[in-house]
């Protein structure tokens, strides 16, 4: 009997059923937006794919051997350390590891 009383006294709160926004706050499912050329868009925005990493050694520019060596050393450091954006101190560490000093 005590168990039945505990079950009846249990409070269930489900906030998903109540609407918290008023009718003036509702947004359209497909809002109309003007594009750069003034055209109205009535469909959803397309999800832009994330840019792939571009290997600078494959660009059209001709790099010197020293530049290619530095880029490869930086790439190796980033892979080894797991840091995509090394600090300047870390860049200096890579430069020194290549044998450069002041």
C-alpha positions in Angstrom: 0.0 0.0 0.0 2.9 2.4 0.7 4.3 1.6 -2.8 0.9 2.6 -4.4 0.9 5.9 -2.5 4.5 6.7 -3.7 3.5 6.0 -7.3 0.5 8.3 -7.2 2.6 11.0 -5.6 5.1 10.9 -8.4 5.1 14.1 -10.4 5.7 14.0 -14.1 6.7 17.1 -15.9 6.7 17.2 -19.7 7.3 20.7 -21.1 7.3 19.6 -24.7 3.5 19.9 -24.9 3.3 23.6 -23.9 4.2 26.3 -26.5 6.4 28.9 -24.9 6.4 31.3 -27.8 3.5 33.5 -28.8 2.1 33.7 -32.3 4.1 36.9 -33.1 7.4 35.1 -32.3 6.9 32.3 -34.7 9.2 32.1 -37.6 8.3 30.9 -41.1 9.5 27.4 -41.9 10.9 28.7 -45.2 11.6 32.4 -44.8 11.8 34.5 -47.9 15.3 36.1 -48.2 16.7 38.3 -50.9 19.8 37.1 -52.7 22.6 39.3 -53.9 20.8 40.0 -57.2 17.5 40.9 -55.5 15.8 37.6 -56.2 13.6 36.2 -53.4 14.4 32.7 -52.1 11.6 30.6 -50.8 13.3 27.3 -50.2 15.7 26.2 -47.5 19.3 27.3 -47.6 21.6 24.6 -49.0 24.2 23.3 -46.5 27.6 24.3 -47.8 30.1 21.5 -47.7 33.2 22.2 -45.6 36.2 23.2 -47.6 38.8 20.5 -48.0 42.3 21.1 -46.8 44.4 22.4 -49.7 48.0 21.2 -49.8 50.0 24.4 -50.5 52.7 22.4 -52.3 50.1 21.7 -55.1 49.3 25.3 -55.8 50.4 26.9 -59.0 53.2 28.8 -57.4 56.8 27.5 -57.6 58.1 27.1 -54.1 61.8 26.9 -53.2 63.2 23.8 -51.7 63.5 25.6 -48.3 59.8 26.6 -48.4 58.7 23.1 -49.2 60.9 21.7 -46.4 59.3 24.2 -44.0 55.8 23.4 -45.1 56.4 19.7 -44.7 57.9 20.2 -41.3 54.9 22.3 -40.2 52.5 19.8 -41.5 54.3 17.0 -39.7 54.3 19.0 -36.4 50.6 19.7 -36.7 49.8 16.0 -37.3 52.1 14.9 -34.5 50.8 17.4 -31.9 47.2 17.3 -33.1 47.1 21.1 -33.3 45.7 22.7 -36.5 46.8 26.2 -35.5 50.2 26.2 -33.8 51.3 29.2 -31.8 54.2 31.4 -32.9 56.4 29.7 -30.2 55.6 26.4 -31.8 56.4 27.7 -35.3 59.7 28.9 -33.9 60.3 25.5 -32.4 59.8 23.9 -35.9 62.1 26.4 -37.5 64.8 25.7 -35.0 64.4 22.0 -35.5 65.2 22.5 -39.2 68.6 24.0 -38.1 67.9 27.7 -38.4 69.1 30.0 -35.6 69.5 33.7 -35.0 
